[in-house]
Amino acid sequence: MKLWAKGFSVAALAILTAGIPVWAQQPMGAPTSKTPATTPAPTPPAAPAAPATAPAMATATPAAMKVNINTADEAALTSVKGIGKSKAKAIIAYREQNGAFKSVDDLTKVKGIKEKALAQFSAQLTVE
């Protein structure tokens, strides 16, 4: 055996269970065995954990999550992204003066709501 710095010597070639040869160092005076050193078989990687939160809804909003513009109060309407307090009040005022909306597209009749704005939040609304 050749001596290395600080009292270490090169031990015999160790063959792992996977068949990969590896050189190992062993301190001087440590007991040596006649059997090759082996390491336990590598364990397969664990399956990825499930996400902690549900994924965000990308395109569609379920009917249960949609706001009914014929029955919603100001708080429910302002929970819709794109509808602020002034639009919510205008929707409620229009509904009280003209009756129930027949479709979500009828919101363009409300002062301050244009087709472009309606296109942004119409998927979050429903008429029942």
N, C-alpha and C positions, 0 to 999 in steps of 0.2 A: 504494500500500500504506500502511496505517496503522501507525504505530510503537507498539509496546507497551512496557511498562517493561523496563528492562535490555537494550535493543537487540534485542528480538524483534519480528518483524513477522508479520502474519497472511498465510500463504501461500494459494495458490489452493485451492479446494474439491477435495479428493481423493475420487475415486470408487473404492470397493473392488470387488473382483470379485463380491462378494455383492450389490452394488447399494446399499449403505448409504453415504450421504454423510457424510463426516467432515471437520472442520476441523483443520488441522495447523499447528503453529508452526514457524518456521524462523528460525535466528539471522541477524542482519544480515550481509550480505556473503557468505553461503553461496550457492553456485551454484544457480540455479533452472533447471529444465528446462521445456520447452514441453509435455512429455507429462505426463498426470496420474499421480500416484503410485498405485501399486497394491501390495497386499500379497498374499502367497500365499493360496490357498484354504485355509480352515480344514480341519484333518484331523479325521476322525470320531473320537469318543471310543473309547478302547481297550476291549475286552471285559473284564468283570470277571475277575480272577484266580480260579483254583480255590482253594477253602479249603485251608489248610495242614494241617488235621487232619480226620479223618473226623467226620461229624456224630454226635453221641451218639445211642444207640439210645433211642427214646422209649417204645415200648410193648412190643414183643416181644423176647425174647432167643433167639437161635438155639440149637439143640440142642447145638452144639459148645461154647457158652459156659455151658451149664447145669451145675450140680454134681449128680452122682449121689449121692443120700443113702445108697445101699447100699454104695458103695465109697470114699467121700470120707474123708480123714483130717481131723484137727482144723483144720489150716491151710486146707484147701479149704473146709470148712464156715464158718470165720470170715471167709472172703473174700466171703461172701454178706451183703449189707446187711441187717441185722436179726438176724443170728445172731452172738452173742458167744461167748467162750470157754466160759462155763458151759452155754449151750445146745448148743454143739458137743459138749462132753463128755457131756451127757445123751443126745444123739442116738446117739453111738457106744456108750454103755453100754446103751441100750435095744436097739440093733441086735445087740450081742453076746449079750444075754440072750434075746431073742425072735426072732432071725433077721431076714432081709431084710424091708424094707418092701414092701408090695404096691402102694402108691400114695403120692403126696406127702401126701395128706390123712391118712394114718396117723400123721403127725408130731404130731397132736393127742393121741395116746396117750402121748407123751413128757412127763414132768413139766416144767412151766414153759412149755409151748407151747400157747397158746390159739388158737382159730379166727381171732380178729382179728389176732394176730401172724402166723399162718400166711398169711393173705390178703396181707400186705405183702411176703412174700418167696417165696411159692410159685412165682411165675413164673420164678424164678432156679434152681429145683430140678427134678430129674427122677429117675425110677426106671427103671433098666434091668436 
